[in-house]
Amino acid sequence: MIINDVQSKVNDLREYRRMVEDLEAEITAIQDSIKAHMTAAGVDELAGADYKISWKPVTTSRLDSKALKAALPDVFSAYSRESISRRFTIA
């Protein structure tokens, strides 16, 4: 690939990422508006002809690896594993 092709692809990628950020902000604004409506109506579910929306509390349990490592470092070491990945960044 010649340098001009790379530059063109980097420019395209930056523009697409900017567009994604704009769309994500718009999506968040619309979701917040729907949540505000649901809160005002005192409901956690809405249904229409072609949609069903639910906004309910969900409880999850997650391992606090930092606390486990501090309290039981041997157990943490025995059950932790490393993984290797590659990170793609453009600055």
C-alpha positions as CSV (number, residue, x, y, z in Angstrom):
1,M,0.0,0.0,0.0
2,I,1.5,3.4,-0.9
3,I,1.6,6.2,1.7
4,N,-1.2,8.2,0.0
5,D,-3.5,5.2,0.3
6,V,-2.7,4.8,4.0
7,Q,-3.3,8.5,4.6
8,S,-6.6,8.3,2.8
9,K,-7.7,5.3,4.9
10,V,-6.6,7.0,8.1
11,N,-8.6,10.1,7.1
12,D,-11.6,7.9,6.3
13,L,-11.2,6.0,9.6
14,R,-11.1,9.3,11.6
15,E,-14.2,10.6,9.9
16,Y,-16.1,7.4,10.5
17,R,-15.1,7.3,14.1
18,R,-16.3,10.9,14.5
19,M,-19.6,9.9,12.9
20,V,-19.9,7.0,15.3
21,E,-19.3,9.3,18.2
22,D,-22.0,11.7,16.9
23,L,-24.5,8.8,16.4
24,E,-23.7,7.3,19.8
25,A,-24.4,10.7,21.4
26,E,-27.7,10.9,19.5
27,I,-28.6,7.4,20.5
28,T,-27.9,8.2,24.2
29,A,-30.0,11.4,24.0
30,I,-33.0,9.5,22.5
31,Q,-32.6,6.7,25.2
32,D,-32.5,9.3,27.9
33,S,-35.6,10.9,26.6
34,I,-37.5,7.6,26.6
35,K,-36.2,6.8,30.1
36,A,-37.4,10.2,31.3
37,H,-40.8,9.5,29.8
38,M,-40.9,6.1,31.5
39,T,-39.8,7.6,34.9
40,A,-42.5,10.3,34.6
41,A,-45.1,7.7,33.8
42,G,-43.9,5.5,36.6
43,V,-43.5,2.4,34.4
44,D,-40.6,0.1,33.7
45,E,-42.0,-1.3,30.5
46,L,-43.6,0.2,27.4
47,A,-45.0,-1.6,24.4
48,G,-46.2,-0.5,21.0
49,A,-47.2,-2.1,17.8
50,D,-43.7,-3.1,16.8
51,Y,-41.6,-2.5,20.0
52,K,-41.3,-3.4,23.6
53,I,-39.0,-1.4,25.9
54,S,-38.0,-2.4,29.4
55,W,-35.9,-0.4,31.8
56,K,-35.5,-2.4,35.0
57,P,-32.9,-2.8,37.7
58,V,-30.6,-5.7,37.2
59,T,-28.4,-7.1,40.0
60,T,-25.1,-8.8,39.1
61,S,-22.3,-10.3,41.0
62,R,-18.7,-9.7,39.9
63,L,-15.5,-10.7,41.4
64,D,-13.5,-7.9,42.9
65,S,-10.1,-9.0,41.7
66,K,-8.3,-6.1,43.3
67,A,-9.6,-7.0,46.8
68,L,-9.0,-10.7,46.1
69,K,-5.4,-10.0,45.1
70,A,-4.9,-7.9,48.3
71,A,-6.6,-10.4,50.7
72,L,-5.5,-13.7,49.1
73,P,-2.6,-13.2,46.7
74,D,-1.8,-16.9,46.4
75,V,-5.4,-17.7,45.4
76,F,-5.4,-14.8,43.0
77,S,-2.2,-16.0,41.3
78,A,-3.5,-19.6,41.1
79,Y,-6.7,-18.6,39.3
80,S,-5.6,-15.7,37.2
81,R,-4.3,-16.0,33.7
82,E,-2.6,-13.7,31.3
83,S,-3.9,-13.1,27.8
84,I,-2.1,-11.4,24.9
85,S,-3.9,-9.2,22.4
86,R,-2.9,-6.5,19.9
87,R,-4.2,-2.9,20.2
88,F,-4.8,-0.9,17.1
89,T,-4.4,2.9,17.7
90,I,-4.2,5.9,15.5
91,A,-3.0,9.2,17.0
